[in-house]
Amino acid sequence: MFIVYLVVFGGFACLFPLAFYCLVLASWNGRRRPLLVSGPADFAGVLLATSGFLIAGGPLILNGLYDAWRWSALHGSFTLIRKGLHESSRFWLLVWFGYFVLVVGGATWLLIRRRAVIVIYNIDPADAVELVPDALRRLGVRLVHRTTGYFVEFDDGPHSGRALLDITVTPIMRHMTLSWSSVSGDARRRVEAELAQVLAEFEAPANPAAGWFLTAATGLFALLLALLAFFVFQAWRLRG
């Protein structure tokens, strides 16, 4: 029965956050208008989706490896038992500490890096091509087209500033990513405020990605119900 508990707990811990995140993405991609999301908030959603794997899946794998090592040590030679078991606690503490540092440190580092990014969901590829230059022209700034984006420069007294803006459009997902670098002054704030106003005037066409994510969420929730039914059946069978 312990294995049943482990499977059900691991399944819910790993799959429920992922299913919920797919529902959120389905909602974002099914809106009538495009949605602008900050980079940290967007990455926080990814962390939510993978939280079960990071918090439950990883430790379960490490625990399984530890149990396998102990079994090997206990069924090996006396020398291996004497040396290995005395050294195992220190080694496995280092492994657990390394995993904690990798997960927490990696997530923190990526969150900080994503501060230079904004993401636009549910935008038509044709609109995405014209979105940034339209917003910049409305601001009346100097812009120079680059291979992957624009160089933006404001020169109006106290509100002067400059920045490099790289743009990535994913047509199949109706998704657009804007990455800032070499920012000075309040150039980024002004451009993003103007982008938000321009997006408010857009009508988003039907986005197939909304249906894809909704289907994925439905399938994951169905799998969770199957796991729950399996757990109830096993508990009933053991009591019988």
C-alpha positions, 0 to 999 in steps of 0.5 A, spaced: 500 500 500 505 504 501 507 504 493 500 506 492 500 512 496 507 514 493 504 513 486 498 517 488 501 523 492 507 523 486 502 524 481 498 529 484 504 533 486 507 533 479 501 533 475 496 538 479 500 544 478 501 543 471 494 542 469 492 548 473 498 552 469 495 549 462 488 552 464 491 559 466 495 559 459 488 557 456 485 563 459 490 567 457 490 565 450 483 565 449 482 573 451 479 578 446 485 582 447 492 581 447 495 580 454 502 583 456 505 580 462 512 581 466 518 577 465 518 575 472 510 573 473 511 569 466 517 565 469 513 564 476 508 561 472 513 556 469 515 555 476 508 553 478 507 548 473 514 545 475 513 545 482 511 538 483 517 535 479 522 540 483 519 539 490 516 532 490 519 529 484 526 530 485 526 528 492 523 522 491 528 520 486 534 522 490 531 518 496 530 512 491 537 512 489 539 513 497 535 507 498 538 503 493 545 505 495 544 502 502 541 496 499 547 495 495 552 497 501 548 492 506 549 486 501 556 487 499 562 486 503 563 488 510 569 493 508 564 496 504 558 496 510 563 499 515 566 504 510 560 506 506 555 507 511 559 511 516 561 516 510 554 516 507 550 521 511 555 526 509 555 524 502 548 524 502 547 531 506 551 534 500 547 531 495 541 534 498 544 541 499 546 541 492 539 539 490 536 545 494 542 550 492 541 548 484 533 549 485 533 555 489 539 558 486 537 557 479 530 559 480 532 566 483 537 567 478 532 566 472 527 570 476 532 576 476 534 575 469 527 575 466 526 582 469 529 584 463 523 581 459 516 582 457 511 577 454 505 578 450 500 573 449 495 572 444 497 577 439 496 575 431 503 575 428 501 580 423 500 585 428 506 583 432 510 585 426 507 592 427 506 593 434 513 596 437 514 600 431 507 603 431 508 604 439 515 608 438 512 612 432 506 614 437 512 616 442 515 620 437 522 617 439 528 616 434 528 608 433 533 604 428 531 597 426 536 592 428 536 585 425 533 582 432 529 589 434 530 596 435 535 601 438 530 606 442 533 613 444 529 619 447 532 626 447 526 630 451 530 633 457 528 630 463 525 624 460 531 622 456 534 615 455 536 609 450 535 602 450 536 596 445 530 592 444 530 585 442 524 582 439 522 574 438 515 572 435 512 565 435 507 565 430 504 558 432 503 560 439 501 567 437 506 569 442 511 575 443 517 576 447 521 583 448 528 583 451 531 589 454 538 591 454 543 597 455 537 601 458 538 608 461 533 613 463 526 611 463 526 609 456 523 602 458 517 605 462 515 609 457 515 604 451 512 599 455 506 604 457 505 606 450 505 598 448 499 597 453 495 603 450 496 600 443 494 593 445 488 595 448 486 597 441 487 590 438 482 585 437 485 578 438 483 573 433 481 566 435 487 563 438 488 555 437 493 555 442 487 556 447 484 549 445 491 546 445 492 548 452 485 546 454 485 539 451 492 538 455 489 541 462 483 536 461 487 530 459 491 531 466 485 532 470 482 526 467 489 522 469 488 525 476 481 522 477 484 516 474 489 516 480 484 517 485 480 512 483 485 507 483 487 509 490 480 508 492 479 501 489 486 499 492 484 501 499 477 498 498 480 491 496 485 491 502 479 492 507 475 487 503 
